[in-house]
Amino acid sequence: MDSEKRKNPRLEANYIANYRTSESSDQGYRMVTLKNISAGGALFTTAERLNVSTDVDMELNIPGSKRTPLTAVVVRANQVHRMNLNLYEIAVKFNVKGAYQSSINYLDNLIKKRLAY
């Protein structure tokens, strides 16, 4: 999707995030590196196959900011091959209503400040 069509500015960055699904909640959170992020969603790579429409609990760990809890849903999952590994590039859309609205607002302001530099 072109950046002109995006509702929220997207930040290309290598930030750490943790995620879990209802199916993997007994295994705790899994750590991933975000490829990019906006107040609307994020993109990351994982070894776990996640299906479209899977609900995901996330914690973002952006340097210089507070830990940000969010919920999301998988909107795209593509298999990729890197260094003889089968990985999945996962795009999630953040749930922007309800209890996590303050996290979304915080994230949106943080991204806009970082993009201004």
N, C-alpha and C positions, 0 to 999 in steps of 0.2 A: 504494500500500500504506500502510495506517495505521501511524503510528509505534509503536502498541502491538504490532503484529505483527512488528516488526523485531527481529532478534536483536541488532544492533549500533546504538548511538546514531548518528544522522546529523547532520552539521554542515553547515548552509547557509553556503557561503562561496565567494568568488571567488579560488581559488588557481590558480596556473599548474601545468600538467602537460605533459609531452611524451609522445607515443605513436607507435608504429609497428606495422605488421602485417608478417607474412612477405611479403605481396605488395608492400608499400611500403618494405621495409627498404633497398632500393638508393637510396631518396630521403631516408633519414635520418629523424629524429624530426620530428613536427609538433607545434607548440605549440597548446594549447587552454586555456581557462579552465574549471575545474570549477564546476558549479552547486552540487553538494553531494557529500559524501564520508562514508563510514563505514569501519570495518575490513573490511566485507564487500564494498564496491564503491563506485562513483562514477557521477556523471552529468555529461556535458559535451556541448557543441555543436560540430560540425565541418562543414566543407563537403564532406568526404569521406564517401561512402556506405559504411557498414560493415554487412555482413550478420550476422545472428544466428549465433552459434557461431564467429565469427572470433576467433582468438587475438590478443592485443594485449600488447606490451611497453610498460610505462609507467615514467616517472620523475616522482615528485611533488616539487614545489618549494614547500613550505609555509613561509612566513616564520617565522624563528626556530627552524627545525628543520633537520635534515640532509636532504640529497637522498635520497629513498626510492624504490628500484627495486622494481617489482612486475610480475607477469604477471597477465593477466585474460582473460576471455572476454566477448564481446558477448552480452547477454541480451535487449536491446530496442533497436530502432532506429526512430525515428519521424521522418518528414520534417516540417519546420516551415518556415514562410515568415516571414522578418523583413526589413524594409526592402528588399523586392523581391529578396531572396536566397533560394535554395533551400538550406536547411541541414538537418542531421540531429542530432537529440537522441539521444545514445548512452548507454545504461546498460550498465555492465560489472560483472561479479562477479569479485573478486580470487581468485586461486588461493591458498589459505591453507595449503597443505601444502608440505613440502620446503624448498628453499633460501630461500624468501621468508617463512618463518614469523616470523623475527625482525623483518622489515619490517612485517608485519601487527601484531605485538605492539606495536611502537613506535608505529605509527599509531593503534592502539586507545587506548593510554595518552595520546597527544597530544590526540586528539579529546575524550576524557573530561575532561582538564584544561581544554581550551578551553570546553567546555560548562558547566563548573563556575563560570566567571567571569561 
